[in-house]
Amino acid sequence: MTDPRLQQITERIGERSADSRRTYLDRIDAMRRQGPQRGSLSCSNLAHGFAACEPQEKQVLKLVEAANIGIVNAYNDMLSAHQPLSGYPDIIKRAAHAMGCTAQVAGGVPAMCDGVTQGTAGMELSLFSRDIIAGATAIALSHNMFDGVLCLGVCDKIVPGLLIGALSFGHLPVMFAPAGPMSSGLSNSEKARVRQLFAEGKASRDELLEAESGAYHGKGTCTFYGTANSNQMLMEAMGLHIPGAAFEQPDTELRQRLTEAAAQRLCRITALGREYTPLAQVVDEKAIVNAIVALLATGGSTNHSIHWIAIARAAGIIIDWQDFSELSAITPLVSRVYPNGSADVNHFHAAGGTAFVIRTLLDSGLLHEDVLTNWGPGLRHYTREPRLADAGLDYVEGTEASADLAVLRPASAPFSAEGGLRLLQGNLGRAVIKISAVAEEHRVIEAPARVFETQDALKTAFDAGELERDLVAVLRFQGPRANGMPELHKMTPYLGILQDRGFRVALVTDGRMSGASGKVPAAIHVSPEAIADGPLARVHDGDTIRIDCNSGELQALVPADEWRERTPAQRDDDSSGYGTGRELFGFMRAAVNEAEAGATVFRG
């Protein structure tokens, strides 16, 4: 039985979204009524669309009686998470042919890595890459040659971008197929230890590179539970994978069978068959709520407090941080994976993984079971696990008991009674904070502000010994309009060192921290952002800042009259508009909305 609190929040979202959802569904229904659009193309159009195909494929495409799958691929061979996707189109085509169907690579989308661009100018393109990917997905599908879509992508902005783009073609069924995580290497806790030693000057650059190379060492997704791996958990909870696809490693026979099964299932659920499952019907308010609950229950990435708002709006569904905070309050934390624990995602998978998480949340009434998924009606399908069989795959019931209670626990005996993502608000604006890795004694911080406008400025102050005290680091002009809202992990080791030395420290920023948010309390995504006359522009060095995770307070303790009269600071350096291609994204910085509206250039 669905928890009444979950039901109430979902109904409120549905009521709030009634008009925009109806508009979206009417638009999608108009596309659906046109039928398989390949059949309506002119002879010249169709000939262009299958000119490079083999004769047998051309005949199938001419008849328009069998499904043609459009593959949208985020492959590149620089990024470990996407390198395995190289061979996926051939696997998918063979699997589709075995069903009497066809598949074509509809297009490619860019895939950048925040791990490579972290702390560099390229990071200022990262968030905007999501909307570029969404647009590129729409371009790939605009040829109207396809009856279904198979999206190949894994990492931070790629999966949300693919999904936003695909929702514009919501009359088509859409399946996602990931590549899986790399095998376990150097532990995440050891990697973090070496990073902190390097920041203190106690480890050499060679030692740091050796540690980083030991952690990031092969094909597949990074093994910590950041945005990329959170993406995969959420795809399972929304029913957009085939069950159990999230965390099988690359280059295994089971991974290949999962990819084949995704293609073949997609062939079965187009409008040409009897199990038509359009994306617009899968992604409704219940599926969005299920995704958020799965995120919160596993301590996932704070980036999704932006991305899932944008995804929801692409489907006509309006959510905000209040919804996240209220869902967090009723969602138990059932997983401890780095940075919220010492385990990696391979350990999580072995302990029970996505099937266990979905089962325990369903059994507690904290997920909507009555949803439509790509595997059929009902989310209970996703409590099953795939196994190799002579015919391809068999499914067995997933474990009902965690294999490691230090990593996974039942919802009835969780690590914490709540998910750990909270809304903060006050005269500094609205922000989110992830507290699942923040110790109780650090959840209320009241200390003088030290204001910075760049990460490097904080490092310089740290190196000069200026930060050896209690402080709240205020890093402003890092929002979407200012510079594309980069992630700010370059500061993490320095603030962690100060905390370890006994100082009470916190961060307040209009930038992002993502899935690696850790032990230092960080009020992030502050909205309105400083460059849009947001309150952070009024903070002075020495102002007392109060962050109270328990009461949800984010305040500058400055007399109200003085606060109102202050002149907002202007950004010292506007060099972020140029170099590394940033000048090409000026139109996006000018058009982007606030973080709580999805930090997107698209309008519903």
GIWO-V423410 format. One record per pair of residues at least 24 apart in sequence whose C-alpha atoms are under 6 Angstrom apart, sorted by the first residue. I is the first residue (numbers start at 1). J is the second residue. Records with the same first field share a line. If there is no record, write none. Layout:
I=J  J
This chain:
1=365
2=365
3=365  366
17=317  318
20=316
21=316  317
24=316
28=170  171
32=171
37=144
38=144  145
66=101
67=101  147  267
68=102  103  146  147
69=103  146  147  148  149
70=103  104  105  106  146  149
71=104  105  106  149  150
72=106  107  108  151
73=108  152
74=108  109  110  111  152  153
80=219  220
81=220  221
92=260  263
95=260
96=264
106=140
107=140
109=133  136
119=490
123=486
124=483  484  486
130=157  161
131=161
133=161
134=161  162  164  165
137=165
138=165
147=270
148=172  173  174
149=174
150=174  175  176
151=176
152=177
153=178
154=178  228
155=228
156=227  228
164=311  314
170=279  280
171=278
172=278
173=277  278  279
174=279
175=240  241
176=240  241
179=250
180=220  247  248  249  250
181=220  221  249
182=218  219  220  221
185=214  215
186=214  215
196=493
223=344  345
224=338  344
225=338
226=301  515  516
227=301  515
230=300
234=291
237=291
238=287  291
239=373  374
240=374
243=382
244=385
282=372  373
290=367
296=328  419
297=331  332  333  334  419
298=333  335
301=514  515
302=514  515
303=514
306=595  598
309=598
310=598
325=422  423
328=418  419  421
329=418
330=418
331=418  419
332=411  414  416  417  418  419
333=414  415  416  418  419
334=408  409  411  414  415
335=407  408
336=407
339=516  518
340=437
351=402  403  404
352=402
355=382  383  398
359=383
360=410  411
424=552  553  554
425=553  554
426=553  554  555
427=555
428=535  555
429=527
430=526  527
431=523  524  525  526
432=523  524
433=522  523
437=518  519
438=519
443=549
444=547  548
445=546  547
446=545  546
447=471  472  544  545
448=542  543  544
449=473  541  542  543  544
450=474  541
451=541
469=503
470=503  504  505
471=505
472=505  506  507
473=507
474=507  508  509
475=509
476=509  510
477=530  531
478=510  511
479=510  511  529
481=589
482=531
485=511
487=512  513
488=513
537=568  569
538=568
